[in-house]
């Protein structure tokens, strides 16, 4: 079973457009992480959110964790081809003390 | 910053042989290590959670006799794929965590190909 649901599964956007990826759980999340990956390669850490309502930004990427700590969004402003890849959310599930990944979102940015 | 070293990065082995993958925390003590597997075009699936000095906890559907996990020290965990078959070919990645609630750090993964 998938503890974390990500949407959309894949996304194709024109360069310069904004986009949002969502990560949702039915359980409270403790330590929500966002990673970028090219399939079969290592993970690139983007951001970690812990507190309800927290928001962090790095360059053109902003991540938010809702107050209930059950949903996070990753927003990319003015997308570029270099943003293309697989985006994964991951989180510690409160009642299992395990770290699960979301189903992933494949992003393609057309120049 | 904290670093996790995973070795080897790539391995090719013959069907029926065993392969060991190492995951080391280089500058912190990892009380918990996680092992993941990634199928083609899929996300990372948690295989097992290991705590130093105790038996690993395997996720449903993961064969514990097939994927042996050892976490004998606070800086080293190993995953041994026993009697490997072509269907075991995959990308395996580990992560390490210090105390509970502290950030996780990931290795760069191991690409296993079984011929």
Interface residues (C-beta under 8 A of the other chain):
Chain A: X6 X30 X31 X33 X35 X39 X40 X41 X42 X43 X45 X48 X88 X90 X92 X97 X98 X99 X100 X101 X102 X103 X104
Chain B: X34 X36 X38 X40 X41 X42 X43 X44 X45 X46 X49 X91 X93 X95 X97 X100 X101 X103 X104 X106 X107 X108 X109 X111
